[in-house]
Amino acid sequence: MLPNTSLQIGHDRFPAASYHIWTATAHHHWSYFQDHIAAGFEQLTDEPACDDWSWPHPQSLTHFSYSTQFDREKGCQLFLFTTENPELIPVRALLYCDEPQDRSICDLFVLHVRYTLLQQAFHSQWQEHEQWLQGLRSLTSSLDVDVLLLHIMKNAMQAIPTVDRGFLMLYDAETNLLIPKASVGMGSQIYDFKAAIGEGITGKVFQAGVGRIFDREQAREAMKNIRPENMAHLIEASVADDVVFDQPIVMAVPVTMNEEQLGVMIVHQIKAKRQLTWQDLRRLQGLADLAAIAIYNADLYTEQRRANEYLVKRSQIHEIFIQLSLEEADLGTITSTTCSMVGMPTALVDLTQNQWYPAQSEIETHFSSFSLFSSWERNGCPREVTLPTGDCYHLFPIAGGGITLGCFVVELLRPMEQLDMVVLEQAGAIVALEMINTHSRTELGYKKSFEFYNDLLLFREPADLVARAKEFGLFSKQPLFVVLIQMSNSLQNPKQKEACHRRLIAGLHTTLGSRSGLLFSFHDKITLVLHADSSLKQNHLLQKISTAIERWETEDTPVLQVGVGSLYPGLEHTAKSAEEANKSLTFLHNRNKPGMIRYEEIGINRLFLSQPPEEIERFINEILTPLRSSKAQSSELEQTVKEYIAANRSTSLTAERLHIHPNTLYHRLRKIEEILHIDLDDPDDWLKLYLACHLSQTY
C-alpha cells in the first residue's frame, strides 16, 4: 500500500512535460491519462489531440511487447501497447524527441509508462482500501441509521470512482415499497421516488436478490415499467440545470442481512470512464453489506434504547400511581392523572355505582345511550368501539374479585400505544383497590341496615328502635311502606349478582334522590323502607322506582320482580308491610312474571298465596279437565265458560263475543253442566267453577 502522500511519477530521463499517455475506455475510445493522476503531478503542456497522431498499427502484442514509430513532422516517438497489471488496458503514449529513439530508450520509456500506470493503479487501490476503512469506521461513528447510510453512500462513491452518483433504498413493509434513505449526487426529488417490488432497476434487483450491471440499453429496458410519476421524480432528481437527462450505465446490488432483503444500493455512471467490471460490482456489494450491518446495529441500538426508555417510563408511571395510592387519592384525581399521562380525553365509570369521573363530561354524554353493562363487560376484555357519532373509544375494564367493577373510556385521537396501556393498567389497579375498599365499607353498611331491619320486623324494644331509626333516616310516627326487589337467576356467579345489586341500588339512589329511608342489599333481595305522607306520595315514589327499573331494563341486565307492601302509620307496622311485599313477590315468582305489583293489586289471589302451586294446579285440573277432552274442545266448552264468566253471565254479550247464536250458547251451557255434573245456578257450583277458571288464568 502506498503512503498517504501525493503521487510522484516524475523521472530524470523522462520529465513529466516530455510525454503524454492515453488509455482506452469502453465508452470513449481513448481517455487522456493525466486527467486521472494525482494532484502532485504538475502538467506543463496542454493535452494534444490524440486522433491527430499517426499511431503505429497494432500488431500481435504480448503483455510485454509494444509497437512504436517516429513522427518526424510532429517531433515525437509514438508507442502502442497493453498493460497487464492491474488489468488489461490498451495504452497510447508519445515521447517528444528530435530524432528516432533507439531500442533501449524505447524499452525504458515503455517501462516507465507501465510503472506510472501501475503506480497510479496502486494509488487507486490504496484510496479504495482507505474508503473501505472509512466505511468500517462509519459503522461506529453514529447510531443514527440515516446518518450512517449517507456516510456509506459517500464512501461508495469514493471507493468506486468510476461512478458519479447513487442512492440507497430500503424496503418498507407497511407500504410494500422501496423508499430512498440516502443519496449522493442526486436532487432532493429522489426522496419522492418510491418503487414497488419489480418496478424499475431497484425493484427488479430487490426482487431477484442478485446484483447486476446494466448497460444503457439494458437500463432503458429495465426502466420501462416505472410509473410516470416515479419517472418524473427520477428525472428531476437526476438532471442538472444545464444537462439533459440521458440514460446512465447502472450498477445495483441488494442490501441483505441474514437472508432478509432490506433494500437496494444503486449507482450511476454518467461521464465517460472505464467500463464497470465485476470487481466494481463486488466492491458495491461489500459496501451494501456494510449498510446492512449498519442498519442491523442501528436497529439493535434503537430497540435497546426504546426498551430502556420503556422500562424507565414504566417505572415512573408505577411511582406516580403508588404515590397516589399512598395519598389515598379519590377516583376523580386518579382519573385526571390518567388523562394527563395518556394525553387523550379519558373518563372513568364506576359500573357498580353508575357514577362517572369527571361527572357530566362530554364522554359521559356520548355514552348516555350506550350499554357498558354487556357480555363484554362481564368478560372483562379491552376493546374499541365506534359510536353512532363516529367517535372511536378504547374501553379498558377494571376487574376485581373476578368481575368488572368499572371501566376507563379513552377517546382515541390517535392509536393506543404500549405505554398508554401501562398507564391504564397501573391506574386500573389503584382504582380497583379503591373500589374494593368502597365496596367493603358499603357491605358493612348493608349488614348494619339488614340487622336494624330485622329488629324492626320483630319490634321488641320500641324505645331503642325509635332512637336507632333516626340514624337510618326513619321516624316513628311517619307512614311507611316496604318494597322488595328480586333478580332472576340468570347470573350464577354470586359476585356478578352482587355487582348487579350495587348497580341497581345506585340507580335507585339516583332516581329517588336524597330521600330518607332504608335501601340495602342482602342475599338475593334488595330492600327499601320508605316514608310517604299519603297514598298519593306513595304512588309518586313507586313511579320513580318504575322509572329506575325501566332504565335498568334497557341494558343487558337480569329480569326484576318487585313486590310492594301497603302504606302503614308508624315503625311498628314495618313487619306487616314487609309481609305483604313478600307475598307480592311470591305471587310474581309463582307465575314467573316480571315487573312490579302492589299487594292491593293481588285481589282475591292473596287467599291462595300460602297454597302450594301443585295443590292449586290439582284443583284446577279436577274442575276443568273434563272440558279439555277432544270432544269438548271441538265444541270450545272451556272457552265458552270463561267468556261467560268474563261477561258477568250475560248470555247476549257472551254470544256476541263468541260470534254464535244465543240458542247455541244455551246448548253449550247445558252441555257444560252435564259434563261437570254441576248446576250453574247453584252458588257453590258456580263459585267452584269461577275459581277454577280464575286460577287457571293467574297461575
Disulfide bonds with the S-S distance in Angstrom:
none
